[in-house]
Amino acid sequence: MDLGIKGRRAIVCASSKGLGRACAIALANEGVHVTLTARGADALKATADHIRKNNPSVTVTEIVGDITTPAGREAVLEACPEPDILINNAGGPPPGDFRNWTRDDWIKAIDANMLTPIELIKATVDGMMAQKFGRFVNITSAAVLGLSNGARAGLTGFVAGLSRKTVINNVTINALLPGPFVTDRLRGTAKAEAEKRGITPDQMLAERAKQNPAGRFGDPEEFGLACAFLCGAKAGFITGQNILLDGGAFPGTL
């Protein structure tokens, strides 16, 4: 299926590993020129080199930095000032008991998972509206983790109104809510829980996988392909949506 976005330009945040990397690869496979950003230079270069090798006609730009800081955002927007596609992504804060979280913890989470995406949307949305094409995909979360979802719920609320104002100019804003995908974060939380229970991380992961209706974890490639579809030329009638990718774990009926 040709998504009709060959030659478009995309910024993909936190794209050296995991779900961000999968989104960048999926877009590059569609012929989209990608600007990648992450804090880890080595992992970022490895992802960029992988994309270049498999998509030699695509331009790949690497920006090492922290997208949650003004300097990090400035560097990315200088490299790609007029993107057609923006994938907002940032690592979530660690889980824990809300009784132990300080005001600084909350501010840091809100800054990373709510205000950073809003700042990037603010910087790019007018250009997209002027050219009558734009796609925003915010990677949020299906899991209820206080600091993370407290901030991401704010982003979701903000997008709900804005997405209905931009769509008339063929600019859509949607969110993808990942359930359990095979990423470093999943492995890290499994390791911590396994240590508490006195079992191996592999045993912990196997137990968790069996609890999912799909009987497995998600493959990041599946996530990347869903993201690419939302960025497609024919996805202009989908906006303001929060799409859950969790293997059926959410038990709702609607």
C-alpha positions as CSV (number, residue, x, y, z in Angstrom):
1,M,0.0,0.0,0.0
2,D,1.5,3.3,-1.1
3,L,0.8,5.9,1.7
4,G,1.4,8.8,-0.7
5,I,4.0,10.5,1.5
6,K,7.2,9.8,-0.5
7,G,9.4,12.9,-0.4
8,R,7.8,14.3,2.8
9,R,9.9,15.4,5.7
10,A,9.4,14.1,9.2
11,I,10.8,14.8,12.7
12,V,10.8,11.7,14.9
13,C,11.6,12.4,18.6
14,A,13.3,9.8,20.8
15,S,14.0,7.7,17.7
16,S,17.2,5.9,18.5
17,K,15.5,2.9,20.1
18,G,12.1,1.3,20.7
19,L,8.9,2.7,19.4
20,G,10.4,5.9,18.1
21,R,13.0,4.0,16.1
22,A,10.2,1.8,14.6
23,C,8.3,4.8,13.5
24,A,11.3,6.4,11.9
25,I,12.0,3.1,10.0
26,A,8.4,2.8,8.8
27,L,8.3,6.4,7.6
28,A,11.7,6.0,5.8
29,N,10.4,2.8,4.1
30,E,7.7,5.0,2.6
31,G,10.3,7.4,1.2
32,V,10.0,10.0,3.9
33,H,13.1,12.1,4.7
34,V,13.6,11.8,8.5
35,T,15.3,14.0,11.1
36,L,16.1,11.8,14.1
37,T,16.8,13.0,17.6
38,A,17.8,11.3,20.9
39,R,20.2,11.8,23.8
40,G,22.4,8.7,23.1
41,A,24.7,9.4,20.2
42,D,25.8,5.8,19.6
43,A,22.3,4.4,19.4
44,L,21.1,7.3,17.3
45,K,23.9,6.8,14.8
46,A,23.2,3.1,14.6
47,T,19.6,3.7,13.8
48,A,20.5,6.4,11.3
49,D,23.0,4.1,9.6
50,H,20.4,1.3,9.5
51,I,17.9,3.6,7.7
52,R,20.5,4.9,5.2
53,K,21.6,1.4,4.3
54,N,18.0,0.2,3.7
55,N,16.8,3.4,2.1
56,P,19.6,5.1,0.2
57,S,17.3,7.6,-1.5
58,V,16.1,9.0,1.9
59,T,17.9,11.8,3.6
60,V,18.6,11.0,7.3
61,T,19.6,13.8,9.7
62,E,20.8,13.0,13.2
63,I,20.5,15.5,16.1
64,V,21.9,14.5,19.4
65,G,20.1,16.2,22.2
66,D,17.3,16.2,24.7
67,I,14.0,17.2,23.0
68,T,12.5,18.1,26.4
69,T,14.9,21.1,26.6
70,P,14.6,24.4,24.7
71,A,18.1,23.8,23.3
72,G,17.2,20.3,22.1
73,R,14.0,21.6,20.3
74,E,15.8,24.5,18.8
75,A,18.5,22.2,17.3
76,V,15.9,19.9,15.8
77,L,13.8,22.7,14.3
78,E,16.9,24.3,12.8
79,A,17.7,21.0,11.1
80,C,14.1,20.6,9.9
81,P,12.2,23.9,10.2
82,E,9.2,22.9,8.0
83,P,8.3,19.3,8.7
84,D,5.3,17.7,7.1
85,I,5.1,15.1,9.8
86,L,6.0,15.3,13.5
87,I,6.2,12.2,15.8
88,N,6.1,13.4,19.4
89,N,7.8,10.9,21.7
90,A,9.7,11.1,25.0
91,G,10.6,8.5,27.6
92,G,8.1,8.3,30.4
93,P,9.1,8.9,34.0
94,P,9.6,5.9,36.3
95,P,6.6,4.4,38.1
96,G,6.2,4.7,41.8
97,D,4.0,5.8,44.7
98,F,2.5,9.3,44.3
99,R,3.2,9.9,48.0
100,N,6.9,10.0,47.2
101,W,6.6,12.4,44.2
102,T,7.7,16.0,44.8
103,R,6.5,19.1,42.9
104,D,9.8,19.0,40.9
105,D,9.0,15.4,39.9
106,W,5.6,16.5,38.6
107,I,7.0,19.6,36.8
108,K,9.6,17.4,35.1
109,A,7.0,14.9,33.9
110,I,4.7,17.7,32.6
111,D,7.5,19.4,30.8
112,A,8.6,16.2,29.0
113,N,5.3,14.6,28.3
114,M,2.9,17.5,27.8
115,L,4.7,20.8,27.3
116,T,7.4,19.6,24.9
117,P,4.9,18.1,22.4
118,I,2.8,21.3,22.7
119,E,5.9,23.5,22.0
120,L,6.8,21.4,18.9
121,I,3.2,21.5,17.6
122,K,3.2,25.3,18.2
123,A,6.4,25.7,16.2
124,T,5.2,23.7,13.2
125,V,1.5,23.7,12.9
126,D,1.1,27.0,11.0
127,G,3.5,25.9,8.3
128,M,1.6,22.7,7.9
129,M,-1.8,24.4,7.7
130,A,-0.4,26.9,5.1
131,Q,0.7,24.0,2.8
132,K,-2.6,22.1,3.4
133,F,-0.8,19.0,4.7
134,G,0.4,17.9,8.1
135,R,0.4,14.9,10.4
136,F,1.1,14.9,14.1
137,V,1.3,11.6,16.0
138,N,1.8,11.8,19.7
139,I,3.1,8.6,21.3
140,T,1.5,8.5,24.8
141,S,0.6,5.4,26.8
142,A,-2.0,2.8,27.5
143,A,-0.7,2.1,31.0
144,V,-1.9,3.9,34.1
145,L,1.4,5.3,35.5
146,G,0.7,8.4,37.7
147,L,3.4,10.8,36.6
148,S,3.3,9.7,33.0
149,N,-0.4,9.7,32.5
150,G,-1.0,12.7,34.6
151,A,1.0,14.7,32.1
152,R,-0.1,12.8,29.0
153,A,-3.8,13.3,29.9
154,G,-3.1,17.0,29.8
155,L,-1.6,16.6,26.3
156,T,-4.6,14.5,25.2
157,G,-7.0,17.2,26.4
158,F,-5.2,20.0,24.6
159,V,-5.1,18.0,21.3
160,A,-8.8,17.2,21.5
161,G,-9.7,20.8,20.8
162,L,-6.8,21.8,18.5
163,S,-7.2,18.7,16.2
164,R,-10.7,19.8,15.3
165,K,-9.5,23.2,14.2
166,T,-6.5,22.1,12.1
167,V,-8.2,19.3,10.1
168,I,-9.9,21.7,7.7
169,N,-6.4,22.4,6.4
170,N,-5.6,18.7,6.1
171,V,-3.6,18.7,9.3
172,T,-4.4,15.9,11.7
173,I,-3.3,15.2,15.3
174,N,-3.7,11.8,16.8
175,A,-2.2,9.7,19.5
176,L,-1.0,6.1,19.6
177,L,-1.3,4.5,23.0
178,P,1.1,1.6,23.3
179,G,0.4,-1.4,25.5
180,P,3.3,-3.9,26.2
181,F,5.8,-3.8,23.3
182,V,9.2,-5.4,23.4
183,T,11.3,-2.4,24.3
184,D,14.1,-1.6,26.7
185,R,11.5,0.0,29.0
186,L,9.5,-3.2,29.1
187,R,12.6,-5.2,29.9
188,G,13.6,-2.8,32.6
189,T,10.3,-2.8,34.4
190,A,10.3,-6.7,34.2
191,K,13.8,-6.9,35.6
192,A,12.9,-4.7,38.6
193,E,9.7,-6.7,39.3
194,A,11.5,-10.0,38.8
195,E,14.1,-9.1,41.4
196,K,11.3,-8.3,43.9
197,R,9.7,-11.7,43.3
198,G,12.9,-13.8,43.2
199,I,12.4,-15.0,39.6
200,T,14.4,-14.4,36.4
201,P,13.5,-11.5,34.0
202,D,12.7,-14.1,31.3
203,Q,10.2,-15.8,33.6
204,M,8.7,-12.4,34.4
205,L,8.3,-11.5,30.8
206,A,6.9,-14.9,29.9
207,E,4.3,-14.6,32.7
208,R,3.3,-11.1,31.5
209,A,3.0,-12.2,27.9
210,K,0.6,-15.0,28.8
211,Q,-1.6,-12.5,30.6
212,N,-2.2,-10.5,27.4
213,P,-5.2,-11.7,25.3
214,A,-2.8,-12.0,22.3
215,G,-0.6,-14.3,24.3
216,R,2.4,-12.2,23.4
217,F,3.9,-8.7,23.5
218,G,3.7,-6.3,20.6
219,D,6.5,-6.0,18.0
220,P,7.7,-2.4,17.6
221,E,7.5,-2.9,13.8
222,E,3.7,-3.2,14.2
223,F,3.6,0.0,16.1
224,G,5.7,1.8,13.4
225,L,3.4,0.7,10.6
226,A,0.4,2.0,12.5
227,C,2.1,5.3,12.9
228,A,3.1,5.5,9.2
229,F,-0.5,4.8,8.2
230,L,-1.8,7.7,10.3
231,C,0.8,9.9,8.5
232,G,-0.5,8.8,5.1
233,A,-2.0,11.1,2.5
234,K,-5.3,9.2,2.8
235,A,-5.6,9.4,6.6
236,G,-6.8,13.0,6.6
237,F,-10.3,12.1,8.0
238,I,-8.8,10.6,11.2
239,T,-8.1,13.3,13.8
240,G,-8.3,13.8,17.5
241,Q,-8.2,10.0,18.1
242,N,-6.5,8.0,20.7
243,I,-5.7,4.6,19.2
244,L,-4.9,1.8,21.6
245,L,-2.4,-0.9,20.5
246,D,-2.4,-3.4,23.4
247,G,-3.3,-6.8,22.0
248,G,-6.8,-6.5,23.5
249,A,-5.7,-6.0,27.1
250,F,-8.2,-3.2,27.7
251,P,-11.5,-4.9,28.7
252,G,-13.9,-2.2,27.5
253,T,-16.7,-2.7,25.0
254,L,-16.6,0.8,23.4
